[in-house]
């Protein structure tokens, strides 16, 4: 039996090393709306909204060791994608903030442009704009 979606979005939980730096990136720089926070069994979650999706930043009770970061370093989830309509503005804001780009803005195929940056923990964040 296939899953039946309850909403048209996926949510992601990210364990972070420095919750203030992560909130500054996702909420402050990228503009995700903070909906609230709550204690969870393994830490404290800050729930941020992007459209119908949630980015759940978790400040863990015990910070685990970080794995190797990068697009092709290890198997597993490698990047988070935000579909946007203002890619130029986002890239300019990231450049002003000194955020490292893995892939500067470029046209991937006709009508589709992307850019990839790193969050404070080295996770890759992709922005996609379709014409």
N, C-alpha and C positions, 0 to 999 in steps of 0.2 A: 504494500500500500504506500502510495506517495504522500508526502507531507501536504497539508492544505494550509496555505498562508493565512495568517490572521491580520497581516498588514503587508503593504507593498514596499518592504524595506528589510534590510538586514541591520543588525546591531553588532557592535564589536566592543569587547572589553580589553583594555590595555593596562597591564601592570606597569607602573612607572616608578622611577627611582626618586624623582623630585617632583612632588605634586604641584608645587608653585610654578616651576618652570613649565610643566606640561599644561597647566591651566593658562599660563601666559601665552603659550603657543596656540592651543586649540581654541580657547575662549577669547583671549585678547587679540592675537594676531589674525587668526582665521575667522573669528566672529561667531563661533558656535554658541548657542544660547544655553546657559546653565539652567537646568530645570530643578536641580536639587542635589542633595547628597544624603547618603545613609550608610550606617554600619552594615557590613556583611561579614560572614564567618571568617574570611581571610584578610580583612582590611576595611577600608573606608572608600566607598564609591561616590564619584562625582559624575552625575549624568548630564551629558550635553546633547543638544538636539541639532540635527542637520536634516532639514526636510522631515521625512517620516522616520529617519534613522536616528539611533542613539550611539554616541561614542561614550563609553563608560570608562572613565579614568579611575583606576584603582590604586590607592595608596596602600600597599600591602603591610600587614602587621610585621612580617619579616621579609626583607628585600632579598629575592633570590639572585643568583649570579646571572649576569646578562650573557646571552648567547652572541655569537658572531653576527654582526649586522651587515646588511647589504642585500641587493637583489638576488644574487646568485651564490651566496656563501653557504647556506644550509637549506634543507628542505622545509616545507611548511608555509604558513602564511607569510608572504614577503612584503605586501604593501596594501595600503588602504586607499581607495579611490573616491574622490569627491567629483561629481558631475557639476560643473559650474557654468555661469554665463559671463564671468568677468575675469578671465584668465590673466589678461595683461595687468590688471590692478592687483591681483593676488601676487603675481610674480614680482611686481615693483615693491609691494609691501614686504615680501620675504627678503628681497635684495637689501632694502633699507634696514631690515632687522638683522642682517648678517646671517641669514639662514643658508645652510649649504645646499646646493642643488646637485642632485645625482644626474638629472637630465634637465638642462635649461629648456625653456619653452621652444617647441618645435612642432611643425606640422607632421603628424604621424601618417596621415593619408589625406586626400582631399577633403576638406571640411572638418577635419578632426585634429585639434592641437592638444598637446600634453606638456606637462612639466612635472618633475619629481623632486621633492626636497626631503630633508631629514628632520624629524621631530627631536626634542631634547634628549631622548633615549636612543637615537639613531634609527628609529623605525622609518621606513620609507613611506611617504605620503604623496600620492599622485593626484593631479588636478587634470580633468579632461573637459575640453570645451568643444561642442559640436556646432558647426555653423548653421 
